[in-house]
Amino acid sequence: MPRNHNPLRAGMAVLVFSLLACRPVFAIGWEELVILFVLIVFLFGPILFRLARSWQAYQESKNKKQK
């Protein structure tokens, strides 16, 4: 008697059952938020500071040209 194997169905069933069995819980506390904030400030702070200084210099030169 020939068997009807469907590997796609079996694979999908394994994936669905594994997703249902392991539900990830994402819990972010204050400590993680502080660490994330410090990392963002550390990485993007100097770039934003330079951008602000160059923007201010551009605005001052633009105002001097208009006078």
Secondary structure, DSSP 8 states (H G I E B T S, - for coil): ------HHHHHHHHHHHHHHH--------HHHHHHHHHHHHHHHHHHHHHHHHHHHHHHHHHHHHH-
